[in-house]
Amino acid sequence: MKSPLIYTLLAGSILLPAAAQAQEKSPFSGPRIEILGGYDQLRSGSDVDIDTDEDGIFEDNGLDQSVDGFAYGAAVGYDFDLGSVVVGLEGEYMDSTGKQKTSEDLAAPFGYRINVNRDLYLGARVGVQVAPRTLVYAKGGYTNTRVESRFQDRVEDDGYELDFDDGQSIDGFRVGAGVEQLIGPGYVKLEYRYSNYSSLKYDDELFSDNSSIGIDLDRHQVLAGVGVRF
């Protein structure tokens, strides 16, 4: 008859390693919070530029049709390490310094100014741990941004009364990819993402009673981030 001590030692040799393994947390799992910042560009999705000099050539006309700036904000997320892949949910609140306006020498009956404001994002990501402390991932989801516009008549007595301020929140989708590197108790990341918004519209308040214009917008961002996990 074997001693109860033998059974106790055998049970301990099986259960203790299993318990230790269960308590070992994946470096890419759990809740996280991060700050983000980097390059931001919003522009018309059309590949045809405006013919501002009316020479029939829709290019090299001196009009900058992109709104460039610095994007900054914060994000939260929660990741699940499934072994072969890491999946996660995330949300962001961003803002931008992006601003663009016509120059004084632009031959047009009106001037305009475009400001890019807050940007919201809610989506998911899927990643692969390519090294013990390195994650490569792709992401996608819903985004909503706000654009402030002002149009002003530059020529008096020309038959136009353009003095128009408009703010719109527009919906879109976002896709992107990035790399995340663990450093000490936190991590750093570098990410590119593309967003498309197709619901920016100006109606007869600005134009005529029977006219409206819809603008398809593309957004390109290259952002760096610093975050911690809990």
Contacts in CASP RR format, 6 or more apart in sequence:
PFRMAT RR
TARGET T0000
AUTHOR 0000-0000-0000
METHOD contacts of the structure
MODEL  1
MKSPLIYTLLAGSILLPAAAQAQEKSPFSGPRIEILGGYDQLRSGSDVDI
DTDEDGIFEDNGLDQSVDGFAYGAAVGYDFDLGSVVVGLEGEYMDSTGKQ
KTSEDLAAPFGYRINVNRDLYLGARVGVQVAPRTLVYAKGGYTNTRVESR
FQDRVEDDGYELDFDDGQSIDGFRVGAGVEQLIGPGYVKLEYRYSNYSSL
KYDDELFSDNSSIGIDLDRHQVLAGVGVRF
26 81 0 8 1.000
26 83 0 8 1.000
26 86 0 8 1.000
27 132 0 8 1.000
27 133 0 8 1.000
27 182 0 8 1.000
27 229 0 8 1.000
28 79 0 8 1.000
28 81 0 8 1.000
28 86 0 8 1.000
28 129 0 8 1.000
28 135 0 8 1.000
28 180 0 8 1.000
29 79 0 8 1.000
29 80 0 8 1.000
29 81 0 8 1.000
29 86 0 8 1.000
30 78 0 8 1.000
30 79 0 8 1.000
30 80 0 8 1.000
30 229 0 8 1.000
30 230 0 8 1.000
31 76 0 8 1.000
31 77 0 8 1.000
31 78 0 8 1.000
31 229 0 8 1.000
31 230 0 8 1.000
32 76 0 8 1.000
32 77 0 8 1.000
32 78 0 8 1.000
32 79 0 8 1.000
32 187 0 8 1.000
32 227 0 8 1.000
32 228 0 8 1.000
32 229 0 8 1.000
32 230 0 8 1.000
33 74 0 8 1.000
33 75 0 8 1.000
33 76 0 8 1.000
33 77 0 8 1.000
33 227 0 8 1.000
33 228 0 8 1.000
33 230 0 8 1.000
34 74 0 8 1.000
34 75 0 8 1.000
34 76 0 8 1.000
34 187 0 8 1.000
34 189 0 8 1.000
34 225 0 8 1.000
34 226 0 8 1.000
34 227 0 8 1.000
34 228 0 8 1.000
35 72 0 8 1.000
35 73 0 8 1.000
35 74 0 8 1.000
35 75 0 8 1.000
35 225 0 8 1.000
35 226 0 8 1.000
35 227 0 8 1.000
36 71 0 8 1.000
36 72 0 8 1.000
36 73 0 8 1.000
36 74 0 8 1.000
36 75 0 8 1.000
36 92 0 8 1.000
36 94 0 8 1.000
36 223 0 8 1.000
36 224 0 8 1.000
36 225 0 8 1.000
37 70 0 8 1.000
37 71 0 8 1.000
37 72 0 8 1.000
37 73 0 8 1.000
37 223 0 8 1.000
37 224 0 8 1.000
37 225 0 8 1.000
38 70 0 8 1.000
38 71 0 8 1.000
38 72 0 8 1.000
38 221 0 8 1.000
38 222 0 8 1.000
38 223 0 8 1.000
38 224 0 8 1.000
39 68 0 8 1.000
39 69 0 8 1.000
39 70 0 8 1.000
39 71 0 8 1.000
39 220 0 8 1.000
39 221 0 8 1.000
39 222 0 8 1.000
39 223 0 8 1.000
40 68 0 8 1.000
40 69 0 8 1.000
40 70 0 8 1.000
40 71 0 8 1.000
40 96 0 8 1.000
40 97 0 8 1.000
40 98 0 8 1.000
40 116 0 8 1.000
40 219 0 8 1.000
40 220 0 8 1.000
40 221 0 8 1.000
41 66 0 8 1.000
41 67 0 8 1.000
41 68 0 8 1.000
41 69 0 8 1.000
41 219 0 8 1.000
41 220 0 8 1.000
41 221 0 8 1.000
42 66 0 8 1.000
42 67 0 8 1.000
42 96 0 8 1.000
42 98 0 8 1.000
42 116 0 8 1.000
42 145 0 8 1.000
42 147 0 8 1.000
42 217 0 8 1.000
42 218 0 8 1.000
42 219 0 8 1.000
43 65 0 8 1.000
43 66 0 8 1.000
43 67 0 8 1.000
43 217 0 8 1.000
43 218 0 8 1.000
44 65 0 8 1.000
44 215 0 8 1.000
44 216 0 8 1.000
44 217 0 8 1.000
44 218 0 8 1.000
45 196 0 8 1.000
45 216 0 8 1.000
45 217 0 8 1.000
45 218 0 8 1.000
46 216 0 8 1.000
48 58 0 8 1.000
49 58 0 8 1.000
49 59 0 8 1.000
49 61 0 8 1.000
49 63 0 8 1.000
49 65 0 8 1.000
50 58 0 8 1.000
50 61 0 8 1.000
50 63 0 8 1.000
50 65 0 8 1.000
51 57 0 8 1.000
51 58 0 8 1.000
51 61 0 8 1.000
52 61 0 8 1.000
52 62 0 8 1.000
52 63 0 8 1.000
52 106 0 8 1.000
52 107 0 8 1.000
52 108 0 8 1.000
53 61 0 8 1.000
53 107 0 8 1.000
63 102 0 8 1.000
63 106 0 8 1.000
64 100 0 8 1.000
66 100 0 8 1.000
67 98 0 8 1.000
67 99 0 8 1.000
67 100 0 8 1.000
67 114 0 8 1.000
67 116 0 8 1.000
68 98 0 8 1.000
68 100 0 8 1.000
69 96 0 8 1.000
69 97 0 8 1.000
69 98 0 8 1.000
69 99 0 8 1.000
69 116 0 8 1.000
70 96 0 8 1.000
70 97 0 8 1.000
70 98 0 8 1.000
71 94 0 8 1.000
71 95 0 8 1.000
71 96 0 8 1.000
71 97 0 8 1.000
71 119 0 8 1.000
71 221 0 8 1.000
71 223 0 8 1.000
72 94 0 8 1.000
72 95 0 8 1.000
72 96 0 8 1.000
73 92 0 8 1.000
73 93 0 8 1.000
73 94 0 8 1.000
73 95 0 8 1.000
74 92 0 8 1.000
74 93 0 8 1.000
75 90 0 8 1.000
75 91 0 8 1.000
75 92 0 8 1.000
75 93 0 8 1.000
75 121 0 8 1.000
76 90 0 8 1.000
76 91 0 8 1.000
77 88 0 8 1.000
77 89 0 8 1.000
77 90 0 8 1.000
77 91 0 8 1.000
78 88 0 8 1.000
78 89 0 8 1.000
78 90 0 8 1.000
79 86 0 8 1.000
79 87 0 8 1.000
79 88 0 8 1.000
80 86 0 8 1.000
80 87 0 8 1.000
80 88 0 8 1.000
81 129 0 8 1.000
84 128 0 8 1.000
85 126 0 8 1.000
85 127 0 8 1.000
85 128 0 8 1.000
86 126 0 8 1.000
86 127 0 8 1.000
86 128 0 8 1.000
86 129 0 8 1.000
86 135 0 8 1.000
86 137 0 8 1.000
87 124 0 8 1.000
87 125 0 8 1.000
87 126 0 8 1.000
87 127 0 8 1.000
88 124 0 8 1.000
88 125 0 8 1.000
88 126 0 8 1.000
89 123 0 8 1.000
89 124 0 8 1.000
90 121 0 8 1.000
90 122 0 8 1.000
90 123 0 8 1.000
90 124 0 8 1.000
90 125 0 8 1.000
90 139 0 8 1.000
91 120 0 8 1.000
91 121 0 8 1.000
91 122 0 8 1.000
91 123 0 8 1.000
92 119 0 8 1.000
92 120 0 8 1.000
92 121 0 8 1.000
92 122 0 8 1.000
93 118 0 8 1.000
93 119 0 8 1.000
93 120 0 8 1.000
94 118 0 8 1.000
94 119 0 8 1.000
94 120 0 8 1.000
94 121 0 8 1.000
95 117 0 8 1.000
95 118 0 8 1.000
95 119 0 8 1.000
96 116 0 8 1.000
96 117 0 8 1.000
96 119 0 8 1.000
98 115 0 8 1.000
98 116 0 8 1.000
99 113 0 8 1.000
99 114 0 8 1.000
99 115 0 8 1.000
99 116 0 8 1.000
100 113 0 8 1.000
100 114 0 8 1.000
101 111 0 8 1.000
101 112 0 8 1.000
101 113 0 8 1.000
101 114 0 8 1.000
102 108 0 8 1.000
102 111 0 8 1.000
102 112 0 8 1.000
102 113 0 8 1.000
108 154 0 8 1.000
109 153 0 8 1.000
109 154 0 8 1.000
109 155 0 8 1.000
109 158 0 8 1.000
109 160 0 8 1.000
109 162 0 8 1.000
110 151 0 8 1.000
110 152 0 8 1.000
110 153 0 8 1.000
110 154 0 8 1.000
110 160 0 8 1.000
110 162 0 8 1.000
111 151 0 8 1.000
111 152 0 8 1.000
111 154 0 8 1.000
112 149 0 8 1.000
112 150 0 8 1.000
112 151 0 8 1.000
112 152 0 8 1.000
113 149 0 8 1.000
113 150 0 8 1.000
114 147 0 8 1.000
114 148 0 8 1.000
114 149 0 8 1.000
115 147 0 8 1.000
115 148 0 8 1.000
115 149 0 8 1.000
116 145 0 8 1.000
116 146 0 8 1.000
116 147 0 8 1.000
117 145 0 8 1.000
117 146 0 8 1.000
117 147 0 8 1.000
117 148 0 8 1.000
118 145 0 8 1.000
118 146 0 8 1.000
119 143 0 8 1.000
119 144 0 8 1.000
119 145 0 8 1.000
119 146 0 8 1.000
120 143 0 8 1.000
120 144 0 8 1.000
120 145 0 8 1.000
121 141 0 8 1.000
121 142 0 8 1.000
121 143 0 8 1.000
121 174 0 8 1.000
122 141 0 8 1.000
122 142 0 8 1.000
122 143 0 8 1.000
123 139 0 8 1.000
123 140 0 8 1.000
123 141 0 8 1.000
123 142 0 8 1.000
123 174 0 8 1.000
124 139 0 8 1.000
124 140 0 8 1.000
124 141 0 8 1.000
125 137 0 8 1.000
125 138 0 8 1.000
125 139 0 8 1.000
125 140 0 8 1.000
126 137 0 8 1.000
126 138 0 8 1.000
126 139 0 8 1.000
127 135 0 8 1.000
127 136 0 8 1.000
127 137 0 8 1.000
127 138 0 8 1.000
128 135 0 8 1.000
128 136 0 8 1.000
128 137 0 8 1.000
129 135 0 8 1.000
130 136 0 8 1.000
133 181 0 8 1.000
133 182 0 8 1.000
133 183 0 8 1.000
134 179 0 8 1.000
134 180 0 8 1.000
134 181 0 8 1.000
134 182 0 8 1.000
135 179 0 8 1.000
135 180 0 8 1.000
135 181 0 8 1.000
136 177 0 8 1.000
136 178 0 8 1.000
136 179 0 8 1.000
136 180 0 8 1.000
137 177 0 8 1.000
137 178 0 8 1.000
137 179 0 8 1.000
137 180 0 8 1.000
138 175 0 8 1.000
138 176 0 8 1.000
138 177 0 8 1.000
138 178 0 8 1.000
139 174 0 8 1.000
139 175 0 8 1.000
139 176 0 8 1.000
139 177 0 8 1.000
139 178 0 8 1.000
139 191 0 8 1.000
139 193 0 8 1.000
140 173 0 8 1.000
140 174 0 8 1.000
140 175 0 8 1.000
140 176 0 8 1.000
141 173 0 8 1.000
141 174 0 8 1.000
141 175 0 8 1.000
142 171 0 8 1.000
142 172 0 8 1.000
142 173 0 8 1.000
142 174 0 8 1.000
143 171 0 8 1.000
143 172 0 8 1.000
143 173 0 8 1.000
143 174 0 8 1.000
143 195 0 8 1.000
143 197 0 8 1.000
144 169 0 8 1.000
144 170 0 8 1.000
144 171 0 8 1.000
144 172 0 8 1.000
145 169 0 8 1.000
145 170 0 8 1.000
145 195 0 8 1.000
145 197 0 8 1.000
145 219 0 8 1.000
146 167 0 8 1.000
146 168 0 8 1.000
146 169 0 8 1.000
146 170 0 8 1.000
147 167 0 8 1.000
147 168 0 8 1.000
147 170 0 8 1.000
147 200 0 8 1.000
148 165 0 8 1.000
148 166 0 8 1.000
148 167 0 8 1.000
149 164 0 8 1.000
149 165 0 8 1.000
149 166 0 8 1.000
149 167 0 8 1.000
149 168 0 8 1.000
149 202 0 8 1.000
150 164 0 8 1.000
150 165 0 8 1.000
150 166 0 8 1.000
151 162 0 8 1.000
151 163 0 8 1.000
151 164 0 8 1.000
151 206 0 8 1.000
152 162 0 8 1.000
152 163 0 8 1.000
152 164 0 8 1.000
153 160 0 8 1.000
153 161 0 8 1.000
153 162 0 8 1.000
153 163 0 8 1.000
162 206 0 8 1.000
164 205 0 8 1.000
164 206 0 8 1.000
166 202 0 8 1.000
166 205 0 8 1.000
166 206 0 8 1.000
168 200 0 8 1.000
168 201 0 8 1.000
170 197 0 8 1.000
170 199 0 8 1.000
170 200 0 8 1.000
170 217 0 8 1.000
171 197 0 8 1.000
171 199 0 8 1.000
172 195 0 8 1.000
172 196 0 8 1.000
172 197 0 8 1.000
172 198 0 8 1.000
172 199 0 8 1.000
173 195 0 8 1.000
173 196 0 8 1.000
174 193 0 8 1.000
174 194 0 8 1.000
174 195 0 8 1.000
174 196 0 8 1.000
175 193 0 8 1.000
175 194 0 8 1.000
176 191 0 8 1.000
176 192 0 8 1.000
176 193 0 8 1.000
176 194 0 8 1.000
177 191 0 8 1.000
177 192 0 8 1.000
177 193 0 8 1.000
178 189 0 8 1.000
178 190 0 8 1.000
178 191 0 8 1.000
178 192 0 8 1.000
179 189 0 8 1.000
179 190 0 8 1.000
179 191 0 8 1.000
180 187 0 8 1.000
180 188 0 8 1.000
180 189 0 8 1.000
181 187 0 8 1.000
181 188 0 8 1.000
181 189 0 8 1.000
185 228 0 8 1.000
186 226 0 8 1.000
186 227 0 8 1.000
186 228 0 8 1.000
186 229 0 8 1.000
187 226 0 8 1.000
187 227 0 8 1.000
187 228 0 8 1.000
187 229 0 8 1.000
188 224 0 8 1.000
188 225 0 8 1.000
188 226 0 8 1.000
188 227 0 8 1.000
189 224 0 8 1.000
189 225 0 8 1.000
189 226 0 8 1.000
189 227 0 8 1.000
190 222 0 8 1.000
190 223 0 8 1.000
190 224 0 8 1.000
190 225 0 8 1.000
191 221 0 8 1.000
191 222 0 8 1.000
191 223 0 8 1.000
191 224 0 8 1.000
191 225 0 8 1.000
192 220 0 8 1.000
192 221 0 8 1.000
192 222 0 8 1.000
192 223 0 8 1.000
193 220 0 8 1.000
193 221 0 8 1.000
193 223 0 8 1.000
194 218 0 8 1.000
194 219 0 8 1.000
194 220 0 8 1.000
194 221 0 8 1.000
195 218 0 8 1.000
195 219 0 8 1.000
195 221 0 8 1.000
196 216 0 8 1.000
196 217 0 8 1.000
196 218 0 8 1.000
196 219 0 8 1.000
197 216 0 8 1.000
197 217 0 8 1.000
197 219 0 8 1.000
198 216 0 8 1.000
198 217 0 8 1.000
200 214 0 8 1.000
200 215 0 8 1.000
200 216 0 8 1.000
200 217 0 8 1.000
201 212 0 8 1.000
201 213 0 8 1.000
201 214 0 8 1.000
201 215 0 8 1.000
202 212 0 8 1.000
202 213 0 8 1.000
202 214 0 8 1.000
202 215 0 8 1.000
203 212 0 8 1.000
204 210 0 8 1.000
204 211 0 8 1.000
204 212 0 8 1.000
207 213 0 8 1.000
END
